[in-house]
């Protein structure tokens, strides 16, 4: 008798990463000038020669968000949206490095 191995479902809910992203977005809401830090992070990642393809796609999607508008509320709404771009950006909390001061 053979048993079929059941794989656990993949969930993209990294609680620490999600908490960090929410804290970073609140910090951006209070201090919109820190949006330049996120843009600098995107540029720094894009200049790396051997970048993981998923992170590169997330950086490109974030740049699309910045091209549309620099309004902080729209940026936050897009990051938290349950669509392809929002999911892709939330997968990499490292994009928000330096925004939250602990």
C-alpha positions as CSV (number, residue, x, y, z in Angstrom):
1,X,0.0,0.0,0.0
2,X,1.4,3.4,-0.9
3,X,0.6,6.6,0.8
4,X,0.4,9.9,-1.0
5,X,2.4,12.6,0.7
6,X,0.3,15.7,1.4
7,X,2.2,18.9,1.0
8,X,1.4,21.8,3.3
9,X,-0.2,24.8,1.7
10,X,2.0,27.7,0.9
11,X,1.0,30.8,2.7
12,X,2.7,34.1,2.1
13,X,1.9,35.4,5.6
14,X,5.2,36.1,7.2
15,X,3.9,37.8,10.3
16,X,7.2,39.6,11.2
17,X,7.5,40.9,7.6
18,X,3.9,42.1,7.5
19,X,4.2,43.8,10.9
20,X,7.4,45.6,9.7
21,X,5.7,46.7,6.5
22,X,2.7,48.1,8.4
23,X,5.0,49.9,10.8
24,X,7.0,51.3,7.8
25,X,3.8,52.5,6.1
26,X,2.6,54.2,9.3
27,X,6.0,55.9,9.5
28,X,5.7,57.0,5.9
29,X,2.2,58.4,6.6
30,X,3.6,60.5,9.4
31,X,6.7,61.5,7.6
32,X,6.2,61.5,3.8
33,X,9.8,62.7,3.2
34,X,11.0,59.2,4.1
35,X,9.6,58.0,0.8
36,X,13.0,59.0,-0.7
37,X,14.6,56.2,1.5
38,X,12.3,53.7,-0.3
39,X,13.3,55.1,-3.7
40,X,17.0,54.9,-2.8
41,X,16.5,51.3,-1.7
42,X,14.9,50.5,-5.0
43,X,17.8,52.1,-6.9
44,X,20.4,50.3,-4.8
45,X,18.8,46.9,-5.4
46,X,18.4,47.6,-9.1
47,X,22.1,48.3,-9.4
48,X,23.2,45.0,-8.0
49,X,24.5,42.7,-10.7
50,X,23.2,39.4,-9.3
51,X,19.7,40.1,-8.0
52,X,17.1,37.6,-7.4
53,X,14.5,37.8,-10.2
54,X,11.5,38.1,-7.8
55,X,13.1,41.0,-6.0
56,X,13.9,42.7,-9.3
57,X,10.3,42.4,-10.3
58,X,9.1,43.8,-7.0
59,X,11.5,46.8,-7.5
60,X,10.1,47.4,-11.0
61,X,6.5,47.2,-9.7
62,X,7.4,49.7,-7.0
63,X,8.8,52.0,-9.6
64,X,5.5,51.8,-11.5
65,X,3.7,52.9,-8.3
66,X,6.1,55.9,-8.0
67,X,5.6,56.8,-11.7
68,X,1.9,57.2,-11.2
69,X,2.0,59.5,-8.2
70,X,4.1,60.4,-5.1
71,X,0.9,60.8,-3.0
72,X,1.7,58.8,0.1
73,X,-1.9,57.7,0.6
74,X,-2.0,56.2,-2.9
75,X,1.3,54.5,-2.4
76,X,0.2,53.0,0.8
77,X,-3.1,51.9,-0.8
78,X,-1.2,50.2,-3.6
79,X,1.2,48.4,-1.3
80,X,-1.7,47.1,0.8
81,X,-3.9,46.2,-2.2
82,X,-4.7,42.5,-2.7
83,X,-3.5,42.5,-6.3
84,X,-0.4,41.4,-8.1
85,X,1.6,44.5,-7.5
86,X,0.7,44.7,-3.8
87,X,1.4,41.0,-3.2
88,X,4.8,41.3,-5.0
89,X,5.9,44.4,-3.0
90,X,4.8,42.9,0.3
91,X,6.8,39.8,-0.3
92,X,10.1,41.8,0.1
93,X,10.0,44.0,3.3
94,X,13.7,44.7,2.7
95,X,12.5,47.4,0.3
96,X,11.4,49.5,3.4
97,X,14.8,49.2,5.1
98,X,15.7,52.4,7.0
99,X,12.2,53.8,7.2
100,X,11.4,52.7,10.7
101,X,13.7,53.9,13.4
102,X,13.8,51.6,16.4
